[in-house]
Amino acid sequence: MDSIKHVVTVTGATGFVGRHFVERLVSEKKYRIRCLVRHTSDVSSLRALDSDISFHYGDITQKSTLAAAFNGAWGVVNIAGYREFWSRDKRYFYALNERGATNVFEACLEAGVKKVVQVSTPLAYGVPDAIPFNEQTLSGRHPSDYARSKYLGDQAGWALHKSQSLPLTIVHLAAVIGAGDDKETMEVKRAVDGKLPALIGADTTYTYVYVRDAADAIARALMNKDSVGRSYLIGNQRATTRDYFKTIGEIADVSVPKWNIPESFLWPLAFGMDIVARKTGRRPMLPLDVLKTTAAGSLLFDPSRGVNELGMSYTALETALAESVAEIRQAC
């Protein structure tokens, strides 16, 4: 029976979204999962999910290390990348999110993979001329290196789709919320710990998605026979920054700031923090790219294609935040 299973290779499997995706795919008994991991990766939580999961050591920035994990695979899901708004060396964004993704796509073509799912972000659309935008909207300027590097990686995939028939699908995940996130980008822990000094862009609206819904969207895109050549904007939970932190405060029973600092007042501070951070190697409290992203305004898109074609439904933002807060509390 195992011999007829489709092999799916997952990059970034040990990350926040990657772990949840592997757990989601384990429930689909027709797949055998391979995980591309680094030698330094902790794979214990993945091993606990299913003894049949196999591991190959490699790095998406080194194309020569990908063949063993991709050969014989029916599908490849590329979740690996750098999901942050600061790096001491900006080239790191492009090494992983652009060049790394291109390596994955080229290796998929060489291995004859039948389905490739690239996991991206709505930020790859930059700041479009009009919102809400949809999958056909032309991208605008990119306020962060994260956004631009993801855009360039996606475009490399579409170029290979057109020129060499790469069987590509791209899933653009809204801001992902839930337990298990070890990044500082969503600021949940800082709010729970009472270390959030003030709001920035309090009335700016963003779109969020629960991590298990994000994992489900990736799985549905992988399994949908008509998804090749399509992209999907995933997530429908919208909240202003003010309401986002208010919800965290209510769930955690902590006070959160109510007053907002205009972005124009913060540019000198952010530039100063950036200079210090590049010398020390420590992430600044207010990364410049966070301020640039906030100043760009609300990020709203139309999620209807994912609902109509993939059958997506979404968990309330309050549920996702409650799970995240509970994990933070338990770790205290």
C-alpha positions as MATLAB code, in Angstrom:
seq = 'MDSIKHVVTVTGATGFVGRHFVERLVSEKKYRIRCLVRHTSDVSSLRALDSDISFHYGDITQKSTLAAAFNGAWGVVNIAGYREFWSRDKRYFYALNERGATNVFEACLEAGVKKVVQVSTPLAYGVPDAIPFNEQTLSGRHPSDYARSKYLGDQAGWALHKSQSLPLTIVHLAAVIGAGDDKETMEVKRAVDGKLPALIGADTTYTYVYVRDAADAIARALMNKDSVGRSYLIGNQRATTRDYFKTIGEIADVSVPKWNIPESFLWPLAFGMDIVARKTGRRPMLPLDVLKTTAAGSLLFDPSRGVNELGMSYTALETALAESVAEIRQAC';
ca = [
       0.000    0.000    0.000;
       2.822    2.420    0.872;
       4.333    2.016   -2.600;
       1.457    3.891   -4.223;
       1.658    6.877   -1.910;
       2.631   10.227   -3.417;
       5.895   11.507   -1.979;
       5.737   15.179   -0.937;
       8.907   17.014    0.040;
       8.479   19.934    2.435;
      11.050   22.666    2.925;
      10.826   24.783    6.080;
       9.092   21.934    7.878;
      10.549   22.826   11.284;
       9.247   26.407   11.150;
       6.029   27.847   12.558;
       3.817   27.233    9.516;
       5.836   24.242    8.348;
       5.228   22.176   11.492;
       1.482   22.756   11.270;
       1.445   21.927    7.574;
       3.233   18.622    8.112;
       0.739   17.773   10.857;
      -2.104   18.609    8.455;
      -0.654   16.504    5.633;
      -0.112   13.502    7.908;
      -3.908   13.232    8.098;
      -3.996   12.633    4.322;
      -3.048    8.972    4.144;
      -2.173    9.002    0.432;
       1.048   10.966    0.958;
       4.472   10.047    2.264;
       6.262   13.077    3.683;
       9.901   13.987    3.270;
      11.286   16.988    5.108;
      14.281   18.962    3.908;
      16.046   20.105    7.083;
      19.378   21.515    8.158;
      21.813   19.528   10.299;
      21.100   21.942   13.159;
      17.305   21.497   12.970;
      15.351   19.973   15.852;
      13.118   17.385   14.179;
      11.795   15.702   17.330;
       8.313   17.259   17.043;
       8.061   16.134   13.422;
       9.184   12.590   14.238;
       6.450   12.454   16.873;
       3.788   13.160   14.249;
       4.420   10.064   12.137;
       7.195    7.476   12.169;
       6.953    7.284    8.367;
       8.239   10.856    7.872;
      11.737   10.848    6.377;
      14.405   13.536    6.577;
      16.958   14.765    4.095;
      19.634   17.266    5.010;
      20.038   20.266    2.780;
      19.668   24.017    2.370;
      17.615   25.859   -0.231;
      20.463   28.345   -0.684;
      22.648   25.449   -1.895;
      20.963   23.924   -4.930;
      23.280   20.907   -5.018;
      21.820   19.704   -1.699;
      18.238   19.508   -2.989;
      18.356   16.639   -5.492;
      18.264   13.792   -2.985;
      15.154   15.204   -1.302;
      13.366   16.029   -4.577;
      14.129   12.988   -6.727;
      11.069   10.751   -6.972;
       8.831   13.320   -5.281;
       5.378   13.903   -6.701;
       5.083   17.266   -4.978;
       7.245   19.899   -3.314;
       5.957   22.506   -0.867;
       8.369   25.390   -0.336;
       7.726   26.989    3.050;
      11.384   27.784    3.755;
      12.324   31.447    3.807;
      13.071   34.395    6.039;
       9.862   35.731    7.634;
      11.061   38.851    9.393;
      11.324   42.634    9.061;
      14.962   43.002   10.043;
      18.291   41.418    9.252;
      21.743   42.698   10.039;
      22.599   41.893    6.422;
      19.774   42.707    3.999;
      21.217   40.305    1.482;
      19.940   37.479    3.691;
      16.348   38.229    2.632;
      17.234   37.769   -1.019;
      19.491   34.762   -0.450;
      16.569   32.805    1.043;
      13.392   34.322   -0.359;
      14.558   34.976   -3.923;
      17.604   32.853   -4.733;
      16.560   30.028   -2.417;
      13.089   29.845   -3.962;
      14.623   29.886   -7.459;
      16.883   26.987   -6.487;
      13.830   25.049   -5.324;
      11.956   25.719   -8.573;
      14.906   24.737  -10.760;
      15.505   21.579   -8.738;
      11.807   20.674   -9.102;
      12.065   20.935  -12.872;
      15.187   18.764  -12.905;
      13.488   16.138  -10.712;
      10.265   16.107  -12.744;
       8.065   17.105   -9.793;
       4.361   17.165  -10.716;
       3.127   19.781   -8.219;
       4.984   22.722   -6.675;
       3.418   24.932   -3.999;
       5.238   28.120   -3.092;
       4.212   29.712    0.207;
       4.355   33.494    0.038;
       2.736   36.596    1.521;
       0.226   39.248    0.395;
       3.048   41.721    1.087;
       4.554   40.468   -2.164;
       1.904   42.594   -3.900;
       3.529   45.648   -2.344;
       1.255   48.671   -2.139;
      -1.231   48.285   -5.026;
      -2.976   51.308   -6.504;
      -6.324   50.193   -5.094;
      -7.491   47.977   -2.240;
      -8.909   45.495   -1.605;
      -6.699   43.853   -4.242;
      -7.003   40.360   -5.704;
      -4.775   37.776   -7.360;
      -4.812   39.599  -10.714;
      -3.763   42.964   -9.255;
      -0.413   44.332  -10.392;
       2.075   44.750   -7.594;
       3.014   48.191   -6.324;
       6.127   49.431   -4.556;
       7.482   47.235   -1.782;
       8.084   48.981    1.557;
      10.286   46.220    3.010;
      13.069   43.881    1.939;
      10.930   40.983    3.126;
       8.105   41.986    0.789;
      10.351   42.633   -2.203;
      12.398   39.469   -1.760;
       9.237   37.347   -1.604;
       7.896   39.105   -4.710;
      11.101   38.387   -6.625;
      11.038   34.740   -5.564;
       7.430   34.400   -6.698;
       8.213   36.061  -10.019;
      11.088   33.663  -10.623;
       8.587   30.831  -10.211;
       6.087   32.339  -12.618;
       8.839   32.902  -15.186;
       9.718   29.191  -15.049;
       6.021   28.295  -15.161;
       5.690   30.193  -18.434;
       8.985   29.180  -20.020;
       9.409   25.595  -18.788;
       5.939   24.594  -17.532;
       6.874   24.526  -13.853;
       3.670   23.134  -12.230;
       3.424   26.041   -9.809;
       0.784   27.209   -7.352;
       1.404   30.119   -4.976;
      -0.348   30.523   -1.633;
      -0.127   34.025   -0.128;
      -0.728   33.786    3.620;
      -1.980   36.792    5.583;
      -0.316   37.545    8.937;
      -0.276   34.130   10.634;
      -1.383   33.867   14.270;
      -1.340   30.929   16.680;
       0.734   28.914   19.103;
       4.286   28.009   18.183;
       5.435   31.279   16.621;
       8.974   32.034   17.758;
       9.240   35.281   15.771;
       8.664   38.763   17.167;
       6.814   40.097   14.133;
       3.295   39.740   15.545;
       4.181   41.330   18.929;
       1.832   39.093   20.939;
       4.389   38.249   23.621;
       5.503   41.848   24.050;
       1.886   42.910   24.541;
       1.213   40.107   27.045;
       4.387   41.001   28.944;
       3.311   44.651   29.147;
       6.339   45.825   27.165;
       4.471   47.551   24.354;
       5.085   51.280   24.963;
       2.636   52.727   22.410;
       0.706   51.987   19.232;
       1.969   52.758   15.742;
      -0.549   52.958   12.918;
      -3.383   52.345   15.367;
      -6.096   52.773   12.740;
      -4.331   50.805   10.016;
      -6.125   47.570    9.141;
      -4.394   44.271    8.436;
      -5.608   40.798    7.521;
      -4.844   37.777    9.706;
      -5.127   33.991    9.420;
      -5.009   31.255   12.068;
      -1.975   29.001   11.602;
      -4.065   25.845   11.227;
      -6.155   27.533    8.527;
      -2.906   28.542    6.818;
      -1.716   24.922    6.897;
      -5.075   23.760    5.556;
      -4.882   26.243    2.677;
      -1.462   24.940    1.646;
      -2.716   21.346    1.773;
      -5.822   22.189   -0.259;
      -3.722   23.981   -2.875;
      -1.432   20.954   -3.096;
      -4.301   18.504   -3.501;
      -6.469   20.568   -5.849;
      -5.998   19.208   -9.363;
      -6.907   22.542  -10.944;
      -4.617   24.806   -8.916;
      -1.537   24.759  -11.169;
      -0.957   28.226  -12.587;
      -3.124   29.786   -9.882;
      -2.344   31.930   -6.863;
      -4.457   32.283   -3.731;
      -4.742   35.091   -1.190;
      -5.469   33.372    2.127;
      -7.080   34.953    5.207;
     -10.191   37.015    5.964;
      -9.849   38.157    9.585;
      -9.386   41.928    9.554;
      -8.557   44.189   12.468;
      -7.049   47.592   13.045;
      -3.835   47.647   15.033;
      -5.778   49.221   17.902;
      -8.381   46.438   17.926;
      -5.717   43.751   17.506;
      -3.907   44.768   20.687;
      -7.161   45.495   22.502;
      -8.183   41.888   21.867;
      -4.852   40.619   23.195;
      -5.289   42.776   26.295;
      -8.784   41.438   26.941;
      -7.709   37.807   26.488;
      -4.596   38.145   28.647;
      -6.213   40.556   31.137;
      -3.381   43.058   30.751;
      -3.315   46.747   29.927;
      -2.233   47.667   26.419;
      -1.434   51.167   25.125;
      -4.285   53.282   23.789;
      -2.355   56.219   22.440;
      -0.844   56.260   18.985;
       2.456   57.778   17.851;
       2.350   59.149   14.277;
       4.901   57.515   11.970;
       6.360   60.933   11.104;
       7.576   61.341   14.694;
       9.333   57.976   14.710;
      11.585   58.102   11.637;
      14.621   59.599   13.443;
      14.271   57.072   16.281;
      13.952   54.139   13.872;
      16.986   55.248   11.873;
      18.994   55.583   15.076;
      17.927   52.156   16.297;
      18.871   50.672   12.924;
      22.399   52.075   13.126;
      22.887   50.652   16.614;
      21.352   47.301   15.643;
      23.708   46.849   12.710;
      26.654   47.361   15.019;
      25.400   45.070   17.785;
      23.576   42.461   15.693;
      20.520   42.698   17.939;
      17.076   43.249   16.420;
      15.890   46.825   17.133;
      12.687   47.425   19.077;
      11.333   49.292   16.040;
      12.790   47.938   12.777;
      12.769   50.447    9.922;
      10.886   48.037    7.659;
       8.102   47.711   10.237;
       7.689   51.479   10.240;
       7.773   51.591    6.428;
       5.136   48.855    6.243;
       2.899   50.602    8.761;
       3.278   53.950    6.986;
       2.214   52.288    3.719;
      -1.318   51.926    5.124;
      -3.912   49.171    5.360;
      -3.313   45.839    3.640;
      -6.636   44.453    2.479;
      -7.332   41.849   -0.175;
     -10.237   39.838   -1.571;
     -10.006   36.226   -0.281;
     -12.905   34.887   -2.362;
     -10.834   32.785   -4.786;
      -9.508   30.670   -1.917;
     -13.035   30.232   -0.586;
     -14.550   29.391   -3.968;
     -11.807   27.191   -5.426;
     -10.177   25.644   -2.353;
     -13.220   25.547   -0.087;
     -11.541   27.620    2.612;
     -13.298   28.634    5.807;
     -11.686   30.674    8.553;
     -11.241   30.643   12.308;
     -11.935   33.827   14.271;
      -8.929   36.003   15.071;
      -9.895   35.908   18.761;
      -9.480   32.121   18.785;
      -6.033   32.330   17.194;
      -4.878   35.016   19.620;
      -6.271   33.107   22.602;
      -4.190   30.088   21.615;
      -1.080   32.226   21.286;
      -1.666   33.970   24.632;
      -2.286   30.641   26.388;
       1.041   29.302   25.144;
       2.868   32.420   26.353;
       1.209   32.165   29.761;
       2.063   28.489   30.076;
       5.727   29.189   29.350;
       5.971   31.761   32.153;
];
